[in-house]
Amino acid sequence: MNPGIELVQSLYTAFAAGDVPAFLSRLDPRVVWNEAESFPYSDHNPYVGPDAITSGVFQRILTDFEGFQVVVDELVGGPEVVTMLGRYRGKSRRTGRELDVQCAHTWWIRAGRIVRFQQMVDTARVARTLA
C-alpha cells in the first residue's frame, strides 16, 4: 500500500475509535479544512489548524448526531493526494431522523502530514435529516 493511503486509513481508524489525539497528530499545524458548501458546518470555512477543526466541526458533529460514523468504502490516490469514497451514518439528536448519505473526502499530504482537506456530500439530504 502507498504511504498516502496508509496515512488516510489511519485517520479513519482513529476517528472510528474516537481517538481524537491520534487523528489530530496526523494533521499539519496549519492544515486547511473545507466542509462542502451549504453543509451545516461550512459557515467558518476554511478551518485552519486542528483546534479550529475540533471546535468548528467535530464538537458540532457530536452535538448534532448520535452514533455518527464515516464508513469508508474505498481509498484511491497516490502519496500526495488521496480520496475516500464512502458514507456518513448517524441519527439526528434533534429530529431522530437517520442519516445515510454518500460522501467523498479528498486529502492532500506533504511530508507525511495532512495539509488540506475537502469534503463533498449531498448537503440537501443532510439538511433534511437535521431540520
CNS distance restraints for C-alpha pairs under 8 A (distance, minus, plus):
assign (resid   1 and name CA) (resid   5 and name CA) 6.82 0.50 0.50
assign (resid   1 and name CA) (resid   6 and name CA) 6.68 0.50 0.50
assign (resid   2 and name CA) (resid   6 and name CA) 6.32 0.50 0.50
assign (resid   2 and name CA) (resid  78 and name CA) 6.62 0.50 0.50
assign (resid   2 and name CA) (resid  79 and name CA) 6.13 0.50 0.50
assign (resid   3 and name CA) (resid   7 and name CA) 6.06 0.50 0.50
assign (resid   3 and name CA) (resid  78 and name CA) 7.89 0.50 0.50
assign (resid   3 and name CA) (resid  79 and name CA) 5.62 0.50 0.50
assign (resid   3 and name CA) (resid 112 and name CA) 7.98 0.50 0.50
assign (resid   4 and name CA) (resid   8 and name CA) 6.30 0.50 0.50
assign (resid   4 and name CA) (resid  77 and name CA) 7.57 0.50 0.50
assign (resid   4 and name CA) (resid  78 and name CA) 5.89 0.50 0.50
assign (resid   4 and name CA) (resid  79 and name CA) 4.05 0.50 0.50
assign (resid   4 and name CA) (resid  80 and name CA) 6.08 0.50 0.50
assign (resid   4 and name CA) (resid  81 and name CA) 6.96 0.50 0.50
assign (resid   4 and name CA) (resid  82 and name CA) 6.44 0.50 0.50
assign (resid   4 and name CA) (resid 109 and name CA) 6.98 0.50 0.50
assign (resid   4 and name CA) (resid 112 and name CA) 7.74 0.50 0.50
assign (resid   5 and name CA) (resid   9 and name CA) 5.95 0.50 0.50
assign (resid   5 and name CA) (resid  75 and name CA) 6.59 0.50 0.50
assign (resid   5 and name CA) (resid  76 and name CA) 7.21 0.50 0.50
assign (resid   5 and name CA) (resid  77 and name CA) 7.07 0.50 0.50
assign (resid   5 and name CA) (resid  78 and name CA) 7.00 0.50 0.50
assign (resid   5 and name CA) (resid  79 and name CA) 7.03 0.50 0.50
assign (resid   5 and name CA) (resid  82 and name CA) 6.33 0.50 0.50
assign (resid   6 and name CA) (resid  10 and name CA) 6.18 0.50 0.50
assign (resid   7 and name CA) (resid  11 and name CA) 6.54 0.50 0.50
assign (resid   7 and name CA) (resid  26 and name CA) 7.73 0.50 0.50
assign (resid   7 and name CA) (resid 112 and name CA) 7.51 0.50 0.50
assign (resid   7 and name CA) (resid 113 and name CA) 7.90 0.50 0.50
assign (resid   8 and name CA) (resid  12 and name CA) 6.64 0.50 0.50
assign (resid   8 and name CA) (resid  82 and name CA) 7.29 0.50 0.50
assign (resid   8 and name CA) (resid 107 and name CA) 7.55 0.50 0.50
assign (resid   9 and name CA) (resid  13 and name CA) 6.20 0.50 0.50
assign (resid   9 and name CA) (resid  75 and name CA) 7.87 0.50 0.50
assign (resid  10 and name CA) (resid  14 and name CA) 6.12 0.50 0.50
assign (resid  10 and name CA) (resid  23 and name CA) 7.80 0.50 0.50
assign (resid  11 and name CA) (resid  15 and name CA) 6.13 0.50 0.50
assign (resid  11 and name CA) (resid  22 and name CA) 7.73 0.50 0.50
assign (resid  11 and name CA) (resid  23 and name CA) 5.27 0.50 0.50
assign (resid  11 and name CA) (resid  26 and name CA) 7.29 0.50 0.50
assign (resid  12 and name CA) (resid  16 and name CA) 6.00 0.50 0.50
assign (resid  12 and name CA) (resid  23 and name CA) 7.92 0.50 0.50
assign (resid  12 and name CA) (resid  70 and name CA) 7.55 0.50 0.50
assign (resid  12 and name CA) (resid  72 and name CA) 7.77 0.50 0.50
assign (resid  13 and name CA) (resid  17 and name CA) 6.27 0.50 0.50
assign (resid  14 and name CA) (resid  18 and name CA) 6.18 0.50 0.50
assign (resid  14 and name CA) (resid  19 and name CA) 4.95 0.50 0.50
assign (resid  14 and name CA) (resid  20 and name CA) 6.79 0.50 0.50
assign (resid  14 and name CA) (resid  22 and name CA) 5.99 0.50 0.50
assign (resid  14 and name CA) (resid  23 and name CA) 5.42 0.50 0.50
assign (resid  15 and name CA) (resid  19 and name CA) 5.89 0.50 0.50
assign (resid  15 and name CA) (resid  20 and name CA) 6.48 0.50 0.50
assign (resid  15 and name CA) (resid  23 and name CA) 6.31 0.50 0.50
assign (resid  16 and name CA) (resid  69 and name CA) 6.89 0.50 0.50
assign (resid  16 and name CA) (resid  70 and name CA) 7.47 0.50 0.50
assign (resid  19 and name CA) (resid  23 and name CA) 6.37 0.50 0.50
assign (resid  20 and name CA) (resid  24 and name CA) 6.02 0.50 0.50
assign (resid  21 and name CA) (resid  25 and name CA) 5.99 0.50 0.50
assign (resid  22 and name CA) (resid  26 and name CA) 6.92 0.50 0.50
assign (resid  23 and name CA) (resid  27 and name CA) 7.39 0.50 0.50
assign (resid  24 and name CA) (resid  50 and name CA) 6.14 0.50 0.50
assign (resid  26 and name CA) (resid 112 and name CA) 7.81 0.50 0.50
assign (resid  26 and name CA) (resid 113 and name CA) 5.32 0.50 0.50
assign (resid  26 and name CA) (resid 114 and name CA) 6.29 0.50 0.50
assign (resid  27 and name CA) (resid  31 and name CA) 6.25 0.50 0.50
assign (resid  27 and name CA) (resid  49 and name CA) 7.98 0.50 0.50
assign (resid  27 and name CA) (resid  50 and name CA) 7.02 0.50 0.50
assign (resid  27 and name CA) (resid 113 and name CA) 5.29 0.50 0.50
assign (resid  27 and name CA) (resid 114 and name CA) 4.64 0.50 0.50
assign (resid  27 and name CA) (resid 115 and name CA) 6.56 0.50 0.50
assign (resid  28 and name CA) (resid  49 and name CA) 7.35 0.50 0.50
assign (resid  28 and name CA) (resid 113 and name CA) 5.46 0.50 0.50
assign (resid  28 and name CA) (resid 114 and name CA) 5.55 0.50 0.50
assign (resid  28 and name CA) (resid 115 and name CA) 5.40 0.50 0.50
assign (resid  29 and name CA) (resid  49 and name CA) 5.22 0.50 0.50
assign (resid  29 and name CA) (resid  50 and name CA) 6.51 0.50 0.50
assign (resid  30 and name CA) (resid  48 and name CA) 5.76 0.50 0.50
assign (resid  30 and name CA) (resid  49 and name CA) 4.71 0.50 0.50
assign (resid  30 and name CA) (resid  50 and name CA) 7.79 0.50 0.50
assign (resid  30 and name CA) (resid 115 and name CA) 6.93 0.50 0.50
assign (resid  31 and name CA) (resid  47 and name CA) 7.98 0.50 0.50
assign (resid  31 and name CA) (resid  48 and name CA) 5.57 0.50 0.50
assign (resid  31 and name CA) (resid  49 and name CA) 5.06 0.50 0.50
assign (resid  31 and name CA) (resid  50 and name CA) 7.21 0.50 0.50
assign (resid  31 and name CA) (resid 114 and name CA) 6.53 0.50 0.50
assign (resid  31 and name CA) (resid 115 and name CA) 4.35 0.50 0.50
assign (resid  31 and name CA) (resid 116 and name CA) 5.37 0.50 0.50
assign (resid  31 and name CA) (resid 117 and name CA) 7.76 0.50 0.50
assign (resid  32 and name CA) (resid  46 and name CA) 6.15 0.50 0.50
assign (resid  32 and name CA) (resid  47 and name CA) 5.84 0.50 0.50
assign (resid  32 and name CA) (resid  48 and name CA) 4.75 0.50 0.50
assign (resid  32 and name CA) (resid  49 and name CA) 6.67 0.50 0.50
assign (resid  32 and name CA) (resid 115 and name CA) 6.24 0.50 0.50
assign (resid  32 and name CA) (resid 116 and name CA) 4.71 0.50 0.50
assign (resid  32 and name CA) (resid 117 and name CA) 6.38 0.50 0.50
assign (resid  33 and name CA) (resid  45 and name CA) 7.20 0.50 0.50
assign (resid  33 and name CA) (resid  46 and name CA) 5.50 0.50 0.50
assign (resid  33 and name CA) (resid  47 and name CA) 4.97 0.50 0.50
assign (resid  33 and name CA) (resid  48 and name CA) 6.26 0.50 0.50
assign (resid  33 and name CA) (resid  49 and name CA) 7.93 0.50 0.50
assign (resid  33 and name CA) (resid  53 and name CA) 7.24 0.50 0.50
assign (resid  33 and name CA) (resid 116 and name CA) 5.73 0.50 0.50
assign (resid  33 and name CA) (resid 117 and name CA) 4.72 0.50 0.50
assign (resid  33 and name CA) (resid 118 and name CA) 6.31 0.50 0.50
assign (resid  34 and name CA) (resid  42 and name CA) 6.96 0.50 0.50
assign (resid  34 and name CA) (resid  45 and name CA) 5.45 0.50 0.50
assign (resid  34 and name CA) (resid  46 and name CA) 5.03 0.50 0.50
assign (resid  34 and name CA) (resid  47 and name CA) 6.45 0.50 0.50
assign (resid  34 and name CA) (resid 117 and name CA) 6.01 0.50 0.50
assign (resid  34 and name CA) (resid 118 and name CA) 4.97 0.50 0.50
assign (resid  34 and name CA) (resid 119 and name CA) 6.38 0.50 0.50
assign (resid  35 and name CA) (resid  39 and name CA) 6.51 0.50 0.50
assign (resid  35 and name CA) (resid  41 and name CA) 6.52 0.50 0.50
assign (resid  35 and name CA) (resid  42 and name CA) 4.94 0.50 0.50
assign (resid  35 and name CA) (resid  45 and name CA) 6.66 0.50 0.50
assign (resid  35 and name CA) (resid  46 and name CA) 7.69 0.50 0.50
assign (resid  35 and name CA) (resid 118 and name CA) 6.16 0.50 0.50
assign (resid  35 and name CA) (resid 119 and name CA) 5.03 0.50 0.50
assign (resid  35 and name CA) (resid 120 and name CA) 7.40 0.50 0.50
assign (resid  36 and name CA) (resid  42 and name CA) 6.29 0.50 0.50
assign (resid  36 and name CA) (resid 118 and name CA) 7.07 0.50 0.50
assign (resid  36 and name CA) (resid 119 and name CA) 5.14 0.50 0.50
assign (resid  36 and name CA) (resid 120 and name CA) 5.25 0.50 0.50
assign (resid  36 and name CA) (resid 121 and name CA) 6.58 0.50 0.50
assign (resid  36 and name CA) (resid 123 and name CA) 7.52 0.50 0.50
assign (resid  37 and name CA) (resid  42 and name CA) 5.98 0.50 0.50
assign (resid  37 and name CA) (resid 123 and name CA) 7.88 0.50 0.50
assign (resid  38 and name CA) (resid  42 and name CA) 6.35 0.50 0.50
assign (resid  38 and name CA) (resid 123 and name CA) 6.15 0.50 0.50
assign (resid  39 and name CA) (resid  43 and name CA) 7.99 0.50 0.50
assign (resid  39 and name CA) (resid 121 and name CA) 7.94 0.50 0.50
assign (resid  39 and name CA) (resid 123 and name CA) 5.20 0.50 0.50
assign (resid  39 and name CA) (resid 126 and name CA) 7.56 0.50 0.50
assign (resid  39 and name CA) (resid 127 and name CA) 7.63 0.50 0.50
assign (resid  40 and name CA) (resid 123 and name CA) 7.96 0.50 0.50
assign (resid  40 and name CA) (resid 127 and name CA) 7.31 0.50 0.50
assign (resid  41 and name CA) (resid  56 and name CA) 6.89 0.50 0.50
assign (resid  41 and name CA) (resid  57 and name CA) 6.14 0.50 0.50
assign (resid  41 and name CA) (resid  60 and name CA) 7.77 0.50 0.50
assign (resid  42 and name CA) (resid  46 and name CA) 7.76 0.50 0.50
assign (resid  44 and name CA) (resid  56 and name CA) 7.32 0.50 0.50
assign (resid  47 and name CA) (resid  52 and name CA) 5.54 0.50 0.50
assign (resid  47 and name CA) (resid  53 and name CA) 5.82 0.50 0.50
assign (resid  47 and name CA) (resid  56 and name CA) 7.51 0.50 0.50
assign (resid  48 and name CA) (resid  52 and name CA) 6.03 0.50 0.50
assign (resid  48 and name CA) (resid  53 and name CA) 7.17 0.50 0.50
assign (resid  49 and name CA) (resid  53 and name CA) 6.53 0.50 0.50
assign (resid  50 and name CA) (resid  54 and name CA) 6.06 0.50 0.50
assign (resid  51 and name CA) (resid  55 and name CA) 6.27 0.50 0.50
assign (resid  52 and name CA) (resid  56 and name CA) 5.59 0.50 0.50
assign (resid  52 and name CA) (resid  57 and name CA) 7.84 0.50 0.50
assign (resid  53 and name CA) (resid  57 and name CA) 5.29 0.50 0.50
assign (resid  53 and name CA) (resid  58 and name CA) 6.61 0.50 0.50
assign (resid  54 and name CA) (resid  58 and name CA) 4.90 0.50 0.50
assign (resid  54 and name CA) (resid  59 and name CA) 6.05 0.50 0.50
assign (resid  55 and name CA) (resid  59 and name CA) 5.28 0.50 0.50
assign (resid  55 and name CA) (resid  60 and name CA) 7.12 0.50 0.50
assign (resid  56 and name CA) (resid  60 and name CA) 6.45 0.50 0.50
assign (resid  57 and name CA) (resid  61 and name CA) 6.21 0.50 0.50
assign (resid  58 and name CA) (resid  62 and name CA) 6.41 0.50 0.50
assign (resid  59 and name CA) (resid  63 and name CA) 6.30 0.50 0.50
assign (resid  60 and name CA) (resid  64 and name CA) 6.05 0.50 0.50
assign (resid  61 and name CA) (resid  65 and name CA) 5.71 0.50 0.50
assign (resid  61 and name CA) (resid  68 and name CA) 7.42 0.50 0.50
assign (resid  62 and name CA) (resid  66 and name CA) 6.89 0.50 0.50
assign (resid  62 and name CA) (resid  68 and name CA) 7.58 0.50 0.50
assign (resid  63 and name CA) (resid  93 and name CA) 7.51 0.50 0.50
assign (resid  64 and name CA) (resid  92 and name CA) 5.85 0.50 0.50
assign (resid  64 and name CA) (resid  93 and name CA) 5.51 0.50 0.50
assign (resid  64 and name CA) (resid  94 and name CA) 6.98 0.50 0.50
assign (resid  64 and name CA) (resid 130 and name CA) 7.70 0.50 0.50
assign (resid  65 and name CA) (resid  90 and name CA) 6.02 0.50 0.50
assign (resid  65 and name CA) (resid  91 and name CA) 5.31 0.50 0.50
assign (resid  65 and name CA) (resid  92 and name CA) 4.63 0.50 0.50
assign (resid  65 and name CA) (resid  93 and name CA) 5.27 0.50 0.50
assign (resid  66 and name CA) (resid  90 and name CA) 5.81 0.50 0.50
assign (resid  66 and name CA) (resid  91 and name CA) 5.08 0.50 0.50
assign (resid  66 and name CA) (resid  92 and name CA) 6.31 0.50 0.50
assign (resid  66 and name CA) (resid  93 and name CA) 6.06 0.50 0.50
assign (resid  67 and name CA) (resid  89 and name CA) 7.62 0.50 0.50
assign (resid  67 and name CA) (resid  90 and name CA) 5.03 0.50 0.50
assign (resid  67 and name CA) (resid  91 and name CA) 6.51 0.50 0.50
assign (resid  68 and name CA) (resid  88 and name CA) 7.16 0.50 0.50
assign (resid  68 and name CA) (resid  89 and name CA) 5.61 0.50 0.50
assign (resid  68 and name CA) (resid  90 and name CA) 4.16 0.50 0.50
assign (resid  68 and name CA) (resid  91 and name CA) 6.96 0.50 0.50
assign (resid  69 and name CA) (resid  88 and name CA) 5.70 0.50 0.50
assign (resid  69 and name CA) (resid  89 and name CA) 5.11 0.50 0.50
assign (resid  69 and name CA) (resid  90 and name CA) 6.18 0.50 0.50
assign (resid  70 and name CA) (resid  86 and name CA) 7.09 0.50 0.50
assign (resid  70 and name CA) (resid  87 and name CA) 5.85 0.50 0.50
assign (resid  70 and name CA) (resid  88 and name CA) 4.81 0.50 0.50
assign (resid  70 and name CA) (resid  89 and name CA) 6.54 0.50 0.50
assign (resid  71 and name CA) (resid  86 and name CA) 5.41 0.50 0.50
assign (resid  71 and name CA) (resid  87 and name CA) 5.07 0.50 0.50
assign (resid  71 and name CA) (resid  88 and name CA) 6.22 0.50 0.50
assign (resid  71 and name CA) (resid  89 and name CA) 7.41 0.50 0.50
assign (resid  72 and name CA) (resid  84 and name CA) 6.66 0.50 0.50
assign (resid  72 and name CA) (resid  85 and name CA) 6.31 0.50 0.50
assign (resid  72 and name CA) (resid  86 and name CA) 4.58 0.50 0.50
assign (resid  72 and name CA) (resid  87 and name CA) 6.77 0.50 0.50
assign (resid  73 and name CA) (resid  84 and name CA) 7.45 0.50 0.50
assign (resid  73 and name CA) (resid  85 and name CA) 5.67 0.50 0.50
assign (resid  73 and name CA) (resid  86 and name CA) 4.69 0.50 0.50
assign (resid  73 and name CA) (resid  87 and name CA) 7.64 0.50 0.50
assign (resid  74 and name CA) (resid  84 and name CA) 5.75 0.50 0.50
assign (resid  74 and name CA) (resid  85 and name CA) 5.19 0.50 0.50
assign (resid  74 and name CA) (resid  86 and name CA) 6.68 0.50 0.50
assign (resid  75 and name CA) (resid  82 and name CA) 6.72 0.50 0.50
assign (resid  75 and name CA) (resid  83 and name CA) 5.71 0.50 0.50
assign (resid  75 and name CA) (resid  84 and name CA) 4.57 0.50 0.50
assign (resid  75 and name CA) (resid  85 and name CA) 6.43 0.50 0.50
assign (resid  76 and name CA) (resid  82 and name CA) 5.63 0.50 0.50
assign (resid  76 and name CA) (resid  83 and name CA) 5.35 0.50 0.50
assign (resid  76 and name CA) (resid  84 and name CA) 6.56 0.50 0.50
assign (resid  77 and name CA) (resid  81 and name CA) 5.75 0.50 0.50
assign (resid  77 and name CA) (resid  82 and name CA) 4.36 0.50 0.50
assign (resid  77 and name CA) (resid  83 and name CA) 6.19 0.50 0.50
assign (resid  78 and name CA) (resid  82 and name CA) 6.05 0.50 0.50
assign (resid  79 and name CA) (resid 109 and name CA) 7.21 0.50 0.50
assign (resid  80 and name CA) (resid 108 and name CA) 5.71 0.50 0.50
assign (resid  80 and name CA) (resid 109 and name CA) 4.72 0.50 0.50
assign (resid  80 and name CA) (resid 110 and name CA) 6.48 0.50 0.50
assign (resid  81 and name CA) (resid 106 and name CA) 7.01 0.50 0.50
assign (resid  81 and name CA) (resid 107 and name CA) 5.64 0.50 0.50
assign (resid  81 and name CA) (resid 108 and name CA) 4.63 0.50 0.50
assign (resid  81 and name CA) (resid 109 and name CA) 6.11 0.50 0.50
assign (resid  82 and name CA) (resid 106 and name CA) 5.71 0.50 0.50
assign (resid  82 and name CA) (resid 107 and name CA) 5.24 0.50 0.50
assign (resid  82 and name CA) (resid 108 and name CA) 6.69 0.50 0.50
assign (resid  83 and name CA) (resid 104 and name CA) 6.80 0.50 0.50
assign (resid  83 and name CA) (resid 105 and name CA) 5.48 0.50 0.50
assign (resid  83 and name CA) (resid 106 and name CA) 4.26 0.50 0.50
assign (resid  83 and name CA) (resid 107 and name CA) 6.23 0.50 0.50
assign (resid  84 and name CA) (resid 104 and name CA) 5.36 0.50 0.50
assign (resid  84 and name CA) (resid 105 and name CA) 5.07 0.50 0.50
assign (resid  84 and name CA) (resid 106 and name CA) 6.39 0.50 0.50
assign (resid  85 and name CA) (resid 102 and name CA) 7.78 0.50 0.50
assign (resid  85 and name CA) (resid 103 and name CA) 6.20 0.50 0.50
assign (resid  85 and name CA) (resid 104 and name CA) 4.63 0.50 0.50
assign (resid  85 and name CA) (resid 105 and name CA) 6.85 0.50 0.50
assign (resid  86 and name CA) (resid 102 and name CA) 5.87 0.50 0.50
assign (resid  86 and name CA) (resid 103 and name CA) 5.38 0.50 0.50
assign (resid  86 and name CA) (resid 104 and name CA) 6.12 0.50 0.50
assign (resid  87 and name CA) (resid 100 and name CA) 6.56 0.50 0.50
assign (resid  87 and name CA) (resid 101 and name CA) 5.33 0.50 0.50
assign (resid  87 and name CA) (resid 102 and name CA) 4.33 0.50 0.50
assign (resid  87 and name CA) (resid 103 and name CA) 5.10 0.50 0.50
assign (resid  87 and name CA) (resid 104 and name CA) 7.78 0.50 0.50
assign (resid  88 and name CA) (resid  99 and name CA) 6.84 0.50 0.50
assign (resid  88 and name CA) (resid 100 and name CA) 5.59 0.50 0.50
assign (resid  88 and name CA) (resid 101 and name CA) 5.34 0.50 0.50
assign (resid  88 and name CA) (resid 102 and name CA) 6.46 0.50 0.50
assign (resid  88 and name CA) (resid 103 and name CA) 6.58 0.50 0.50
assign (resid  89 and name CA) (resid  98 and name CA) 7.37 0.50 0.50
assign (resid  89 and name CA) (resid  99 and name CA) 5.04 0.50 0.50
assign (resid  89 and name CA) (resid 100 and name CA) 4.59 0.50 0.50
assign (resid  89 and name CA) (resid 101 and name CA) 6.80 0.50 0.50
assign (resid  90 and name CA) (resid  98 and name CA) 5.89 0.50 0.50
assign (resid  90 and name CA) (resid  99 and name CA) 5.09 0.50 0.50
assign (resid  90 and name CA) (resid 100 and name CA) 6.97 0.50 0.50
assign (resid  91 and name CA) (resid  96 and name CA) 5.92 0.50 0.50
assign (resid  91 and name CA) (resid  97 and name CA) 5.64 0.50 0.50
assign (resid  91 and name CA) (resid  98 and name CA) 4.41 0.50 0.50
assign (resid  91 and name CA) (resid  99 and name CA) 5.70 0.50 0.50
assign (resid  92 and name CA) (resid  96 and name CA) 4.98 0.50 0.50
assign (resid  92 and name CA) (resid  97 and name CA) 5.40 0.50 0.50
assign (resid  92 and name CA) (resid  98 and name CA) 6.39 0.50 0.50
assign (resid  92 and name CA) (resid  99 and name CA) 7.24 0.50 0.50
assign (resid  92 and name CA) (resid 129 and name CA) 6.48 0.50 0.50
assign (resid  92 and name CA) (resid 130 and name CA) 5.83 0.50 0.50
assign (resid  94 and name CA) (resid 130 and name CA) 6.63 0.50 0.50
assign (resid  94 and name CA) (resid 131 and name CA) 7.81 0.50 0.50
assign (resid  95 and name CA) (resid 129 and name CA) 7.17 0.50 0.50
assign (resid  95 and name CA) (resid 130 and name CA) 6.24 0.50 0.50
assign (resid  95 and name CA) (resid 131 and name CA) 6.81 0.50 0.50
assign (resid  97 and name CA) (resid 129 and name CA) 5.53 0.50 0.50
assign (resid  97 and name CA) (resid 130 and name CA) 7.41 0.50 0.50
assign (resid  98 and name CA) (resid 129 and name CA) 6.72 0.50 0.50
assign (resid  99 and name CA) (resid 126 and name CA) 6.98 0.50 0.50
assign (resid  99 and name CA) (resid 129 and name CA) 6.15 0.50 0.50
assign (resid 101 and name CA) (resid 121 and name CA) 7.45 0.50 0.50
assign (resid 101 and name CA) (resid 122 and name CA) 6.86 0.50 0.50
assign (resid 101 and name CA) (resid 125 and name CA) 7.22 0.50 0.50
assign (resid 101 and name CA) (resid 126 and name CA) 7.54 0.50 0.50
assign (resid 102 and name CA) (resid 121 and name CA) 6.32 0.50 0.50
assign (resid 102 and name CA) (resid 122 and name CA) 6.92 0.50 0.50
assign (resid 103 and name CA) (resid 119 and name CA) 7.48 0.50 0.50
assign (resid 103 and name CA) (resid 120 and name CA) 5.69 0.50 0.50
assign (resid 103 and name CA) (resid 121 and name CA) 4.49 0.50 0.50
assign (resid 103 and name CA) (resid 122 and name CA) 7.15 0.50 0.50
assign (resid 104 and name CA) (resid 119 and name CA) 6.07 0.50 0.50
assign (resid 104 and name CA) (resid 120 and name CA) 5.06 0.50 0.50
assign (resid 104 and name CA) (resid 121 and name CA) 6.47 0.50 0.50
assign (resid 105 and name CA) (resid 117 and name CA) 7.02 0.50 0.50
assign (resid 105 and name CA) (resid 118 and name CA) 5.70 0.50 0.50
assign (resid 105 and name CA) (resid 119 and name CA) 4.65 0.50 0.50
assign (resid 105 and name CA) (resid 120 and name CA) 6.13 0.50 0.50
assign (resid 106 and name CA) (resid 117 and name CA) 5.73 0.50 0.50
assign (resid 106 and name CA) (resid 118 and name CA) 5.23 0.50 0.50
assign (resid 106 and name CA) (resid 119 and name CA) 6.64 0.50 0.50
assign (resid 107 and name CA) (resid 114 and name CA) 6.62 0.50 0.50
assign (resid 107 and name CA) (resid 115 and name CA) 7.68 0.50 0.50
assign (resid 107 and name CA) (resid 116 and name CA) 5.84 0.50 0.50
assign (resid 107 and name CA) (resid 117 and name CA) 4.75 0.50 0.50
assign (resid 107 and name CA) (resid 118 and name CA) 6.75 0.50 0.50
assign (resid 108 and name CA) (resid 114 and name CA) 5.81 0.50 0.50
assign (resid 108 and name CA) (resid 115 and name CA) 5.69 0.50 0.50
assign (resid 108 and name CA) (resid 116 and name CA) 5.00 0.50 0.50
assign (resid 108 and name CA) (resid 117 and name CA) 6.45 0.50 0.50
assign (resid 109 and name CA) (resid 113 and name CA) 5.46 0.50 0.50
assign (resid 109 and name CA) (resid 114 and name CA) 4.60 0.50 0.50
assign (resid 109 and name CA) (resid 115 and name CA) 5.60 0.50 0.50
assign (resid 109 and name CA) (resid 116 and name CA) 7.22 0.50 0.50
assign (resid 110 and name CA) (resid 114 and name CA) 6.51 0.50 0.50
assign (resid 110 and name CA) (resid 115 and name CA) 6.40 0.50 0.50
assign (resid 122 and name CA) (resid 126 and name CA) 6.62 0.50 0.50
assign (resid 123 and name CA) (resid 127 and name CA) 6.12 0.50 0.50
assign (resid 124 and name CA) (resid 128 and name CA) 6.25 0.50 0.50
assign (resid 125 and name CA) (resid 129 and name CA) 6.34 0.50 0.50
assign (resid 126 and name CA) (resid 130 and name CA) 6.41 0.50 0.50
assign (resid 127 and name CA) (resid 131 and name CA) 5.96 0.50 0.50
